Amino acid sequence: MKEYLKTSHVILTSHSNQAFQESAPVKWGAKNPKERGPVIATISTKENRNAIGSHSGSYTVYRALSIAAGSFAQDHIPDLTNTSPTVNITPKSSWHDAEKIISLDPWGASIGDVFSKELKEGFNIQPSIAITQAHLTLPEINDAVEKGRLKPDGVIVKENGDVFVTKVAIEPVWYLPGIAKRFGIAEGTLRKILFQETGGMFPELVTRPDLKILLPPIGSTTAYIFGDINNLADESKVLTCRVHDECNGSDVFGSDICTCRPYLMHGIEEAVKTAQNGGVGLIVYFRKEGRALGEVTKLLVYNARKRQKGGDSAATYFERTECVAGIQDARFQEFMPDVLHWFGIKKIDHLVSMSNMKYNAIVKSGITVIDRVSIPKELVPDDAQVEIEAKKAAGYFSDDEALTDDELDSIKGRDLS
């Protein structure tokens, strides 16, 4: 490692003019996009790159395989004709704050407008945010319509039970000085550990201190807005919001060992209901499978919990995760509020979440939360009772005092947030 850094330092020094002069400058948090400058992470114009990594996150490996197989042109430049957002997000004051948003590019959806000159000059700048509109067909929503909890209005909920939604896909764009500051560590330390723990995937982390932006190879974030997207920033409008972390087994396949899909569907129903009543609903879906530990780790933990002496229990629910993964939760919700600030949100009337980690991150970022909504008891699958009991015992928010004092005492004292 030391020898590599020494060699890399020599390379960087001998090419210092090229490194600093040809990379397009970026002033994160500047008040207008021209002053801020574009984020250029495309490979086709290496001399202009001012970011580490590349677009598409974890899918970059598939792109590389396609290029290696000869089925994809390495110098391809996307034709972005008619790909602009179906609705526009107007700039918010948070976009001009170098500390408020540090994990996405606020201008990532509007490069065709704000960087049109640079695009004409040949800079290969690509969007990192896309906005479209669609309809959702969900059995739980159809059930809510059939049972009268939701009523078709022809606008939000169609006569057939489909729900109109605005969808926003967001690629991660990390401003490394801001990431380091939010975690309370030195930027150099952050860069070194990112370099080491990815097996040296991005040498520029240690050889190019002038590059302050990283597009990490991780999953994207998707936001689903029910109602007028501009109402998200209107404090006079009621906002119902759920921030949800991916759970493939439950969200997609309906596994009943956890409450992820039932809670997600409840959040969507409440969001739709709020939009129908003149407010706005928001679901933000983060790709952080298995508490950002991955699905393999999650399934290993399931086996360990089920096979332990005495069977699955709330008392060992989080302990088994830590035994396998070394940590109970790797999501670190410090970045999560960034997308809320991108929408200009300052107040959430109904936060559909039991997680103190999420709640604390949102409130700490300056957003007011009026009310918290726990999952209704009738939506908890039988096999997921252990999960709910463990979370409530750990201090997760709940309006239900179902646990006995003995059950609380058996788990108290652990940091399970």
ZISUL-V281719 format. One record per backbone hydrogen bond with DSSP energy under -0.5 kcal/mol. CO is the residue of the C=O (numbers start at 1). NH is the residue of the N-H. Records with the same first field share a line. If there is no record, write none. Layout:
CO: NH ; NH
This chain:
1: 5
2: 6
3: 7
4: 8
5: 9
6: 10
7: 11
8: 12
9: 13
10: 14
11: 15
13: 16
15: 19
16: 20
17: 21
18: 22
26: 28
27: 30
32: 36
33: 37
36: 27
38: 40
39: 41
40: 50 ; 51
43: 46
45: 48 ; 49
46: 49
48: 24
50: 213
52: 215
54: 57
56: 59
57: 60
58: 61
59: 63
60: 64
61: 65
62: 66
63: 67
64: 68
65: 69
66: 71 ; 72
67: 70
73: 76
78: 80
80: 83
88: 90
92: 95
93: 96
94: 97
96: 98
97: 101
102: 175
103: 173
104: 106
105: 108
107: 110
108: 128 ; 129
110: 113 ; 114
111: 115
113: 116
115: 119
116: 120
117: 121
118: 123
119: 122
123: 125
128: 171
130: 169
131: 86
132: 167
134: 165
136: 138 ; 163
138: 142
139: 143
140: 144
141: 145
142: 146
143: 147
144: 149 ; 150
145: 148
156: 158 ; 164
157: 153 ; 154
158: 161
162: 158
163: 136
165: 134
166: 225
167: 132
168: 223
169: 130
170: 221
173: 175
174: 176 ; 214
175: 178 ; 179
176: 180
177: 181
178: 182
179: 183
180: 184 ; 185
181: 184
186: 190
187: 191
188: 192
189: 193
190: 194
191: 195
192: 196
193: 197
194: 198
195: 200
196: 199
198: 201
201: 203
202: 205
203: 206 ; 207
204: 208
208: 211
210: 212
212: 176
213: 52
214: 174 ; 216
215: 54
216: 218
218: 58
220: 287
221: 170
222: 285
223: 168 ; 225
224: 283
225: 166 ; 227
226: 281
228: 231
229: 232
230: 233
231: 234
233: 235
234: 237
238: 280
239: 349 ; 350
240: 282
241: 352
242: 244 ; 284
244: 286
246: 290
247: 251
248: 252 ; 253
249: 255
250: 254
259: 263
260: 264
261: 265
262: 266
263: 267
264: 268
265: 269
266: 270
267: 271
268: 272
269: 273
270: 274
271: 275
272: 276
273: 277
274: 279
275: 278
280: 240
281: 226
282: 242
283: 224 ; 285
284: 244 ; 286
285: 222
286: 246 ; 288
288: 291 ; 292
289: 293 ; 294
290: 293
291: 330
294: 298
295: 299
296: 300
297: 301
298: 302
299: 303
300: 304
301: 305
302: 306
303: 307
304: 308
308: 311
313: 316
314: 317
316: 320
317: 321
318: 322
319: 323
320: 324
321: 325
322: 326
332: 335
333: 337
335: 338
336: 339 ; 340
337: 341
338: 342
339: 343
340: 345
341: 344
346: 368
347: 349
348: 370
349: 371
350: 241 ; 352
351: 353 ; 373
354: 397
355: 359
356: 360
357: 361
358: 362
359: 363
360: 364
361: 365
362: 367
363: 366
368: 348 ; 370
371: 351
372: 374
376: 379
377: 380
379: 381
381: 384
382: 385
384: 388
385: 389
386: 390
387: 391
388: 392
389: 393
390: 394
391: 396
392: 395
400: 402
404: 408
405: 409
406: 410
407: 411
408: 411 ; 412
411: 414
414: 416
